[in-house]
Amino acid sequence: MARVTKYRADPDLVDILVRNSHAAVRWLQNKGVRFYPAFGRQAFEVDGRFTFSGGAILEVADGGVALVESLFRAAEREGAEVSYGSRALSLLHDGRKVEGVRVHRDGGIVEIPAAAVVLAAGGFQANAAWRACYLGPGWDLAKVRGTWCNTGDGMRMALDIGAMPYGHWSGAHGVSWDLNAPEFGDLRVGDGFQKHSYPFGIMVNARGERFVDEGADMGNFTYVLPRDHQAA
C-alpha cells in the first residue's frame, strides 16, 4: 500500500484496513452479501490449481449493485428508514456539536434532528469544477466511472461548519477508460468500459507519447495510474 501510493497513505489507517479485512468480509457475509472466487480477474491455473495474484481472491457475486442491494435489505430488516428523493443541504449544529441535518424533500426544507450524523457521501468525482480546482486543468473533461451524484456535498457541509480538510486532495483514483464511454457510469454496462489490456501493449496520449510503464507490476497494482499520469 505504501509503495503504490508513494508513501502518502496514512499508516494507522492502512493498518486498520489490513487487520480488519477478514472480519469485514465475514460481517458482510452475515448481512447477506454473497462472495465467490474472483476467477475473472488475475486468476491463473497452474498445475491444475488456480492461483490468485495480487491478493484478489474474492469478489462480490454480481458486483457492486448486488452489494448495495444486499446491504439495503439488511438495513431495512433491522429497522432503518431510507428516505429516497431527499438531498442533504447542510448540517444542524449549535457551534459545539452536530445535531442533525437540513434536507430538501418533497419540494420543501425539512430539519431532521439526530444524536449523530455520518457523512457517507463519497468524494467529489462528479463535480467538474472541484476536479479542475483540486486535480488540475483538464480534469473537468474526465469521464466519471461512477455515479453522477458524488458531487462533494458531504465534504462541503462539513467544511461549512469548520471541519479541517485532511488527506491528499490532489490525488485521484484514475483508471484506463474507454474514450467513447458516457460522461458518468452506466449500471447496465458496469465496468465494461475498462481497458485493462494495457499490459499487453503500449499506452500513448493524444500527442502519441507514452506516459506510463505498462509492465511495472501486476495489473492489480498498476491499473490505478499515478496522479500525474492518469487517463480517467
C-alpha positions, 0 to 999 in steps of 0.5 A: 500500500505504501509503495503504490501510493508513494508513501502518502497513505496514512499508516494507522489507517492502512493498518486498520484496513489490513487487520480488519479485512477478514472480519469485514468480509465475514460481517458482510457475509452475515448481512447477506452479501454473497462472495465467490472466487474472483476467477475473472480477474488475475486468476491463473491455473497452474498445475491444475490449481488456480492461483490468485495474484495480487491478493484478489481472491474474492469478489462480490457475486454480481458486483457492486449493485448486488452489494448495495442491494444486499446491504439495503435489505439488511438495513431495512430488516433491522429497522432503518428508514431510507428516505429516497428523493431527499438531498442533504443541504447542510448540517444542524449544529449549535457551534459545539456539536452536530445535531442533525441535518437540513434536507430538501424533500418533497419540494420543501426544507425539512430539519431532521434532528439526530444524536449523530450524523455520518457523512457517507457521501463519497468524494467529489468525482462528479463535480467538474469544477472541484476536479479542475480546482483540486486535480488540475486543468483538464480534469473537468473533461474526465469521464466519471466511472461512477455515479453522477451524484458524488458531487462533494456535498458531504465534504462541503457541509462539513467544511461549512461548519469548520471541519479541517480538510485532511488527506491528499486532495490532489490525488485521484483514483484514475483508471484506463477508460474507454474514450467513447464511454458516457460522461458518468457510469452506466449500471447496465454496462458496469465496468465494461468500459475498462481497458485493462489490456494495457499490459499487453501493449503500449499506452500513448496520449493524444500527442502519441507519447507514452506516459506510463510503464505498462509492465511495472507490476501486476495489473492489480497494482498498476491499473490505478495510474499515478496522479500525474499520469492518469487517463480517467 
